């Protein structure tokens, strides 16, 4: 599988950081929902085209991204590198695909 690691979305990171300071509960809900990163990864970066080859749907992808929330939170807080967070997400997707193949 060929999923590229996209450039770090620094603007998103700053918006989320400010949101955590201004209205923490709302911003955590947004971060947990995951569409802020799932949508660009799926469409703009092109992961969707690659994942569809393996029968991986948008709904399944969003579910995996939502489960990945603690890693994105660590990234926003400066406790994890973007590349590491995305590599972990790719590993999880690969595990899910293996499980689907049975």
C-alpha positions as CSV (number, residue, x, y, z in Angstrom):
1,X,0.0,0.0,0.0
2,X,1.3,3.4,-0.9
3,X,0.0,6.1,1.5
4,X,2.2,9.2,1.5
5,X,2.9,11.2,4.6
6,X,1.5,14.7,3.8
7,X,3.1,17.9,4.9
8,X,2.3,18.9,8.5
9,X,-0.9,21.0,8.6
10,X,0.5,23.7,10.8
11,X,-2.5,26.0,10.2
12,X,-4.9,23.4,11.5
13,X,-2.6,22.8,14.4
14,X,-2.7,26.4,15.4
15,X,-6.4,26.7,15.0
16,X,-7.0,23.6,17.2
17,X,-4.5,25.0,19.8
18,X,-6.4,28.3,20.0
19,X,-9.7,26.4,20.1
20,X,-8.4,24.4,23.1
21,X,-7.6,27.6,24.9
22,X,-10.9,29.3,24.1
23,X,-13.5,26.5,24.3
24,X,-11.7,23.3,25.3
25,X,-14.7,20.9,25.3
26,X,-15.9,22.0,21.9
27,X,-12.5,21.8,20.3
28,X,-11.9,18.3,21.8
29,X,-15.2,17.2,20.3
30,X,-14.0,18.6,16.9
31,X,-10.6,16.9,17.3
32,X,-12.3,13.6,18.2
33,X,-14.7,13.8,15.3
34,X,-11.7,13.6,13.0
35,X,-13.1,15.1,9.8
36,X,-10.7,18.0,10.0
37,X,-7.9,15.6,9.0
38,X,-9.9,12.6,7.5
39,X,-11.4,14.7,4.7
40,X,-8.1,16.2,3.3
41,X,-6.2,12.8,3.7
42,X,-9.0,11.0,1.8
43,X,-9.6,13.5,-1.0
44,X,-6.8,16.0,-1.3
45,X,-3.8,13.8,-0.4
46,X,-5.4,10.9,-2.3
47,X,-5.6,8.2,0.3
48,X,-9.2,7.4,-0.6
49,X,-8.2,6.3,-4.1
50,X,-5.6,4.0,-2.7
51,X,-7.7,2.6,0.1
52,X,-10.7,1.9,-2.1
53,X,-8.5,-0.7,-3.9
54,X,-8.6,-2.6,-0.7
55,X,-12.3,-2.2,0.0
56,X,-11.7,0.4,2.6
57,X,-14.7,2.8,2.7
58,X,-14.9,6.4,3.8
59,X,-16.9,5.3,6.8
60,X,-14.3,2.8,7.9
61,X,-11.6,5.4,7.4
62,X,-13.3,8.0,9.5
63,X,-13.8,5.4,12.2
64,X,-10.1,4.6,12.3
65,X,-9.2,8.3,12.3
66,X,-11.6,8.9,15.2
67,X,-9.9,6.1,17.2
68,X,-6.6,7.8,16.5
69,X,-7.7,10.9,18.4
70,X,-5.2,10.6,21.3
71,X,-2.3,10.7,18.8
72,X,-3.6,13.8,17.1
73,X,-4.1,15.4,20.5
74,X,-0.5,14.6,21.4
75,X,0.6,16.2,18.2
76,X,-1.4,19.4,18.8
77,X,0.1,19.6,22.3
78,X,3.6,19.2,20.9
79,X,4.2,15.8,22.5
80,X,4.4,13.9,19.2
81,X,5.9,14.5,15.8
82,X,3.5,14.7,12.8
83,X,5.4,12.0,10.9
84,X,5.1,9.6,13.8
85,X,1.4,10.2,14.2
86,X,0.7,9.6,10.5
87,X,2.9,6.5,10.5
88,X,0.9,5.1,13.4
89,X,-2.3,5.9,11.5
90,X,-1.0,4.1,8.4
91,X,0.0,1.0,10.5
92,X,-3.5,0.9,12.0
93,X,-5.1,1.1,8.5
94,X,-2.8,-1.7,7.3
95,X,-3.8,-3.8,10.3
96,X,-7.5,-3.2,9.5
97,X,-7.0,-4.2,5.9
98,X,-5.3,-7.4,6.9
99,X,-8.2,-8.2,9.3
100,X,-10.7,-7.5,6.5
101,X,-8.8,-9.9,4.2
102,X,-9.2,-12.6,6.9
